[in-house]
Amino acid sequence: MKLRVVILAAGKGTRMRSNLPKVLHKVANKAMVQHVIDCARSLRPNAIDLIYGHGGDALKAAISGDDLNWVEQAQQLGTGHAVQQVLPHLQDDENVLILYGDVPLLTQSTVQRLLDASAESELGLLTMYLNNPMGYGRIIRDDDEKIQGIVEQKDATLDQLRINEVNTGIMVASGAHLKQWLKDLSNDNAQQEYYLTDVVAMAAEQGITIASAQPDDTTEVEGANNRQQLAALERAFQWRMAEQVMTAGATLIDPARFDCRGELSVGSDVVIDVNAVFEGTVKLGNGVIIEPNCVIKDAEIGDGTLIRANSHIEGARVASNCKVGPFARLRPGAELADEAQVGNFVEMKKSRLGKGSKASHLTYLGDTQVGEFANIGAGTITCNYDGVNKSLTEIGDGAFIGSNSSLVAPVKIGDNATVGAGSVITREVGADELAVARGKQRNISGWQRPQKKGS
């Protein structure tokens, strides 16, 4: 049967104390609603309806996708009223899965379990068991363990309050039945709102067997109504990612100080120290060591490579047995071949450092191609930008660039060439040549240092 996913994302989130719509607040640097959309997409549904209200323009600016059907809920009159907005789109021959835009930790496996459990039923509920169910609606079952309804905390009897199976709000229903139940919803209650949970009692009254399933972990179905709950979701997500990484073969020195804000794959015997942040898509090979306070984004790190403390790597490829940092910055387009090294306060962008080559201190390499086993001295910069255009610097195999040299691109340094310290190189240096380009030293006797005025 076809699947339609309806995502409720119209709430304002008053307790967030923010001008940003609640569902746009981030967990692992991704909007909560985007997590939910990604989960929905993993199910390959025929349609995804996104119900929006407060901050609709901001939501549309932040979230994109041709597969999203935007449905406005102009007034927020309860969860049932929200789903009523998609009535014109519902089809009899589809299952309708209802999710929430502020519940970002839900996994595809849990939702699939609910769909499988509900395959032979017209209605399925995702429930969970809590040692302390305070505040949640209780699942009411008869003597045969069939679900009969949901009772809210404030309406429950003493016996019902002892029930520890609770409602998560996530459900799947047949399109044909859901259309009828939504039309029959009433707002005859103190809040004058339409509650989606009322469809459970309607189904039970019609003799429909109501299926149920439970999540892998209760944190999957927790939402965020304030900053404290948002922070709790962030920690729960990070702990989940930490467990995945450790299972894959990495040692985390302190899992509580690990942050993955994208996709991270690791080889065996990887070691990650505290306060490392991974963003985008990152791949770490076997035996990689990441020291404290590193930020790595959209990068690939080869086997046996050491990333020393406080290094930033973005859009770069680092091959095997390299050493990077501390305090190094590899910007997009940077590439290190096997056994290459960059050290303290070295920055690279759109540059390649060949096998075994070194730039150990205080160096900038921009638009530069360095051959194998070259040495770039401290304080060297490649002057790649003339204010309008950027040009290439080429440094050959075995070249030695003396400290505090400036290589003005476009320029080429040949194989095994040497550049004397303090040189400004503006034209080609041939293979095996020595280039010295600096003013002649003068020593002036009796020279007086400047004095402070008024002293």
C-alpha positions in Angstrom: 0.0 0.0 0.0 1.2 3.5 -0.7 2.5 5.6 2.2 1.9 9.3 3.0 3.8 11.0 5.8 2.2 14.0 7.5 4.6 16.1 9.6 3.1 18.5 12.2 5.4 21.6 12.3 3.0 24.6 12.9 3.8 25.3 16.6 5.3 28.6 17.6 7.3 27.3 20.5 6.6 30.1 22.9 8.8 28.6 25.7 11.8 28.7 23.4 11.8 32.5 23.9 12.8 32.9 20.2 11.7 34.6 17.0 12.7 31.4 15.2 10.0 28.8 14.7 10.4 26.0 17.2 11.1 23.2 14.6 14.0 25.2 13.1 16.0 25.0 16.3 18.9 22.7 15.8 20.1 19.4 17.1 23.6 18.4 15.8 23.6 21.6 13.7 20.5 20.5 11.8 17.0 21.8 12.2 14.7 19.5 14.2 12.2 19.3 11.4 14.9 18.4 8.9 15.8 15.4 11.0 12.2 14.3 10.8 12.0 15.0 7.1 15.1 12.9 6.5 13.6 10.1 8.5 10.4 10.3 6.5 12.4 10.3 3.2 14.2 7.1 4.3 10.8 5.3 4.1 10.4 6.3 0.4 6.8 7.5 0.8 4.6 8.6 -2.1 4.0 12.0 -0.4 5.2 14.1 2.5 2.8 16.8 3.8 4.5 19.5 5.9 1.9 21.3 8.0 3.2 24.8 8.9 1.9 27.9 10.7 4.0 30.3 12.7 7.1 31.5 10.8 6.1 29.9 7.5 8.4 32.2 5.5 11.4 31.3 7.7 10.5 27.6 7.5 10.3 27.7 3.7 13.5 29.5 3.4 15.3 26.9 5.6 13.7 23.8 4.3 13.6 22.8 0.6 12.6 19.8 -1.5 10.4 19.2 -4.4 8.9 16.2 -2.5 7.3 18.4 0.2 3.7 19.4 0.0 3.3 22.5 2.1 0.0 22.7 4.0 -0.9 25.8 6.1 -2.6 25.6 9.4 -3.7 29.2 9.8 -5.0 28.6 13.3 -3.6 26.2 15.8 -6.6 24.3 17.2 -5.0 21.1 18.3 -3.3 18.1 16.7 -6.5 16.8 15.2 -7.1 20.2 13.6 -3.6 20.1 12.2 -4.1 16.8 10.4 -7.5 17.9 9.2 -5.7 20.4 7.0 -4.5 17.5 4.8 -8.0 16.1 4.3 -8.1 17.3 0.6 -4.9 15.3 -0.1 -5.7 12.0 1.6 -6.4 9.0 -0.5 -8.4 5.9 0.5 -5.7 3.5 -0.7 -2.8 4.8 1.3 -1.4 4.5 4.8 -0.9 7.8 6.6 2.0 8.1 9.0 1.8 11.1 11.4 5.1 12.5 12.8 6.1 15.6 14.7 8.5 18.3 13.6 10.0 18.7 17.1 10.8 15.1 17.6 14.1 14.8 15.8 15.6 11.6 17.2 13.1 9.2 15.7 14.8 6.4 13.7 13.9 4.7 10.5 14.0 1.3 12.2 11.5 2.3 14.8 9.1 3.7 12.3 9.4 0.6 10.1 8.6 -1.5 13.1 5.4 0.4 13.6 4.5 0.1 9.9 5.2 -3.6 10.0 3.1 -4.1 13.1 0.2 -2.2 11.5 0.3 -4.0 8.2 -2.9 -5.9 9.0 -4.6 -3.2 11.0 -6.4 0.1 10.1 -4.6 1.9 13.0 -1.3 1.6 14.7 0.2 3.5 17.6 3.8 3.9 18.7 3.7 3.5 22.5 6.4 3.3 25.1 6.8 2.1 28.7 8.1 4.5 31.3 8.9 3.9 34.9 7.6 7.4 35.6 4.8 8.1 33.1 3.8 11.4 34.7 2.3 13.9 32.2 1.7 11.3 29.4 -1.6 10.0 28.1 -2.0 6.3 29.2 -2.8 3.5 26.8 -6.0 1.7 27.9 -6.2 -2.0 27.1 -9.0 -4.5 27.8 -8.6 -7.9 29.4 -7.4 -9.3 26.1 -4.7 -6.6 25.8 -6.5 -4.9 23.0 -6.1 -1.1 22.9 -9.4 0.6 23.7 -8.3 4.3 24.0 -6.0 6.9 25.4 -6.7 8.7 28.7 -4.9 12.0 29.5 -3.2 12.4 32.8 -5.7 15.0 34.1 -8.6 12.7 33.3 -7.2 9.4 34.5 -8.4 7.4 37.5 -6.1 6.2 40.2 -5.9 2.8 38.6 -5.2 4.3 35.2 -2.5 6.4 36.6 -0.6 3.2 37.5 -0.4 2.3 33.8 3.1 2.8 32.5 2.4 2.3 28.8 2.0 5.8 27.3 1.1 7.5 24.0 3.9 9.1 21.9 1.5 10.7 19.4 3.0 8.9 16.5 0.5 6.8 14.6 -0.3 5.2 11.2 -3.8 4.9 9.9 -5.5 3.9 6.7 -6.4 6.8 4.5 -10.1 5.7 4.2 -10.6 5.4 7.9 -8.6 8.5 8.9 -10.6 10.7 6.6 -13.8 9.7 8.3 -12.4 9.9 11.8 -11.0 13.4 11.2 -14.4 14.6 10.0 -16.0 13.2 13.2 -13.6 14.9 15.6 -15.2 17.3 18.1 -13.7 20.2 20.0 -16.2 19.8 22.9 -13.6 20.1 25.6 -12.2 22.7 28.0 -9.5 23.8 25.5 -11.9 23.8 22.5 -9.3 21.9 20.5 -9.5 18.9 18.2 -7.4 16.1 19.6 -5.9 13.5 17.3 -5.9 10.9 20.1 -9.7 10.8 19.9 -9.5 8.7 16.7 -8.2 5.8 18.9 -11.5 5.6 20.8 -13.4 5.9 17.5 -11.5 3.0 16.1 -12.0 0.9 19.2 -15.8 1.6 19.1 -15.9 0.4 15.6 -14.3 -2.9 16.6 -11.0 -2.2 14.8 -8.0 -3.9 16.1 -5.4 -1.3 17.0 -1.8 -2.4 16.6 1.2 -1.1 18.6 5.0 -1.0 18.5 7.7 0.5 20.7 10.8 2.6 19.9 14.3 1.3 20.3 14.9 3.9 22.9 12.6 6.4 24.7 14.7 9.4 23.7 13.6 8.8 20.1 10.1 10.1 20.8 11.0 13.0 23.1 10.3 16.5 21.8 11.7 20.0 22.7 9.5 22.8 24.0 12.3 24.8 25.7 16.0 25.3 25.5 16.6 22.8 28.4 14.8 20.0 26.5 16.7 21.0 23.3 20.0 20.6 25.1 18.9 17.2 26.4 18.1 16.1 22.9 21.5 17.3 21.7 23.2 15.2 24.4 21.0 12.1 23.6 21.8 12.4 19.9 25.6 12.8 20.6 25.5 9.8 22.9 23.9 7.8 20.1 26.6 8.9 17.7 29.3 8.1 20.2 28.0 4.6 20.7 28.0 4.0 16.9 31.5 5.3 16.6 32.8 3.2 19.5 31.0 0.1 18.1 32.8 0.7 14.7 36.2 0.5 16.4 37.0 4.0 17.8 38.2 4.9 21.3 36.6 8.1 22.6 38.6 9.5 25.5 35.4 11.0 26.9 32.2 10.2 25.0 30.5 13.1 26.8 32.8 15.5 25.0 32.3 14.3 21.5 30.2 16.0 18.9 29.2 14.6 15.5 27.1 17.0 13.4 27.0 15.0 10.2 28.1 11.6 9.0 31.3 10.1 10.5 32.8 6.8 9.4 35.8 5.3 11.3 38.2 2.5 10.7 39.7 0.3 13.5 41.8 1.6 16.3 40.9 5.2 15.8 41.4 7.4 18.9 39.4 10.6 19.3 40.3 12.9 22.2 38.0 15.4 23.9 36.1 18.3 22.2 36.5 17.1 18.7 33.7 18.3 16.4 32.9 16.5 13.1 30.6 18.2 10.5 29.4 17.2 7.1 30.8 13.9 5.8 34.0 12.8 7.5 35.9 9.5 6.9 38.7 8.4 9.3 41.0 5.5 8.3 42.5 2.9 10.5 44.7 4.1 13.4 43.9 7.7 13.0 44.5 9.8 16.1 42.5 13.1 16.7 43.9 15.2 19.5 41.8 17.6 21.6 39.8 20.5 20.2 39.9 19.7 16.5 37.2 20.7 14.0 36.9 18.4 11.0 34.4 19.0 8.2 33.8 17.3 4.9 37.2 15.6 5.0 39.0 12.3 4.5 41.9 11.3 6.8 44.0 8.3 5.8 45.4 5.4 7.8 47.9 6.2 10.6 47.5 9.9 10.4 47.9 12.1 13.4 45.8 15.3 13.7 47.3 17.3 16.6 45.4 19.6 18.9 43.4 22.6 17.8 43.6 21.9 14.1 40.8 22.9 11.7 40.3 20.8 8.6 37.5 21.5 6.0 37.0 20.1 2.5 40.5 18.5 2.6 42.0 15.1 1.9 44.8 13.9 4.1 46.5 10.6 3.1 48.2 8.0 5.2 50.8 8.5 7.9 50.6 12.3 7.8 51.0 14.7 10.6 48.9 17.8 10.9 49.1 20.6 13.5 48.9 21.6 16.2 47.0 24.7 15.3 47.0 23.9 11.5 44.2 24.9 9.2 43.5 23.0 6.0 40.9 24.8 3.9 38.8 23.5 1.0 41.0 21.9 -1.7 43.9 21.2 0.5 45.5 17.8 0.0 48.3 16.0 1.7 50.0 12.9 0.1 51.3 10.1 2.2 53.8 11.0 5.0 53.4 14.8 4.4 53.5 17.1 7.4 52.1 20.5 8.2 52.8 22.0 11.6 52.1 25.0 13.9 50.0 27.7 12.3 50.3 26.4 8.8 47.4 27.2 6.4 46.6 25.5 3.1 43.9 26.2 0.5 43.6 24.6 -2.9 47.1 23.3 -2.5 48.8 19.9 -2.6 51.7 18.8 -0.5 53.5 15.8 -2.0 54.7 12.6 -0.4 57.0 13.2 2.5 57.0 17.0 2.1 57.0 19.3 5.1 55.7 22.7 6.0 56.3 22.8 9.7 55.8 26.4 10.9 53.9 29.6 10.2 53.3 29.0 6.5 50.6 29.9 4.0 50.2 27.7 0.9 47.5 28.9 -1.5 47.0 27.6 -5.0 50.3 25.7 -4.7 51.5 22.3 -5.9 54.4 20.9 -4.0 56.3 17.8 -5.1 57.7 15.0 -3.1 60.1 15.4 -0.1 60.3 19.2 -0.4 60.8 21.4 2.7 59.0 24.6 3.2 60.7 26.8 5.8 59.1 28.7 8.6 57.3 31.9 7.6 57.1 31.1 3.9 54.0 32.3 2.0 52.9 31.8 -1.6 51.6 35.1 -2.8 48.7 33.8 -4.9 46.5 36.8 -5.2 47.2 40.1 -7.0 44.0 41.7 -6.0 42.0 40.4 -9.0 43.3 37.0 -10.0 44.8 34.0 -8.3 47.8 32.2 -9.7 49.6 29.0 -9.3 52.9 28.3 -7.5 54.8 25.1 -8.4 57.5 23.7 -6.1 59.4 20.6 -7.4 60.5 17.4 -5.8 63.2 17.8 -3.1 63.1 21.7 -3.2 64.2 23.6 -0.1 62.5 26.9 0.6 64.3 29.0 3.2 62.5 30.6 6.1 60.6 33.9 5.6 60.5 33.6 1.8 57.7 35.0 -0.4 57.0 33.2 -3.6 55.1 35.6 -5.9 52.8 33.6 -8.2 52.7 32.6 -11.0 56.1 31.1 -10.3 57.9 27.8 -10.5 60.6 26.3 -8.3 62.4 23.4 -9.9 63.4 20.0 -8.6 66.0 20.1 -5.8 66.2 23.9 -6.1 67.0 26.0 -3.0 65.6 29.4 -2.1 67.7 31.4 0.4 66.0 32.6 3.6 64.2 36.0 3.4 64.0 35.9 -0.4 61.2 37.4 -2.5 61.0 35.1 -5.6 59.3 36.6 -8.7 60.6 34.4 -11.5 61.4 30.8 -12.1 64.1 29.0 -10.2 65.5 26.1 -12.3 66.3 22.6 -11.1 69.3 22.4 -8.7 69.7 26.2 -8.7 70.1 28.4 -5.6 68.0 31.6 -5.6 68.8 34.5 -3.2 66.6 37.5 -3.6 67.1 40.0 -0.8 68.8 43.4 -0.3 72.5 43.6 0.6 73.1 43.9 4.4 74.5 47.2 5.7 75.9 47.8 9.2 75.7 51.4 10.4 77.9 52.4 13.3 76.8 55.0 15.8 73.1 54.7 14.8 70.8 56.2 17.4 67.5 54.5 18.2 64.3 56.6 18.1 63.5 58.2 21.4 60.0 58.7 23.0 58.7 62.1 22.4 58.8 64.4 25.5 61.3 62.1 27.3 
